[in-house]
Amino acid sequence: MSKKIISETDLEEAFENFFGRSLAGESEASSLLIVGATVLVGVVIFGAFTVGKRSGKLLSTVVEIRRS
């Protein structure tokens, strides 16, 4: 086994090389993007539900029985 001691700076340097250096506002922008995408998906699902419900009402058949 190797007897090399791994320091905190070695780990930080390795993580920076692996993940890349992040910008200061990058985390805020990514969280805003996630919230926006979630809202968009919710609106699309709600719209599909509403359109399907409306088309079901328009295409349903009403049978009227009359006695003479």
ChimeraX attribute file (.defattr): number of C-alpha atoms within 10 A of each C-alpha:
attribute: neighborCount
match mode: 1-to-1
recipient: residues
	/A:1	3
	/A:2	4
	/A:3	5
	/A:4	6
	/A:5	7
	/A:6	8
	/A:7	8
	/A:8	9
	/A:9	9
	/A:10	11
	/A:11	11
	/A:12	11
	/A:13	11
	/A:14	12
	/A:15	12
	/A:16	12
	/A:17	10
	/A:18	9
	/A:19	8
	/A:20	10
	/A:21	9
	/A:22	9
	/A:23	7
	/A:24	8
	/A:25	8
	/A:26	10
	/A:27	11
	/A:28	10
	/A:29	11
	/A:30	11
	/A:31	11
	/A:32	12
	/A:33	12
	/A:34	12
	/A:35	12
	/A:36	12
	/A:37	12
	/A:38	12
	/A:39	12
	/A:40	12
	/A:41	12
	/A:42	12
	/A:43	12
	/A:44	12
	/A:45	11
	/A:46	12
	/A:47	12
	/A:48	12
	/A:49	11
	/A:50	12
	/A:51	10
	/A:52	12
	/A:53	11
	/A:54	11
	/A:55	10
	/A:56	11
	/A:57	9
	/A:58	9
	/A:59	8
	/A:60	8
	/A:61	8
	/A:62	6
	/A:63	6
	/A:64	5
	/A:65	6
	/A:66	5
	/A:67	3
	/A:68	3
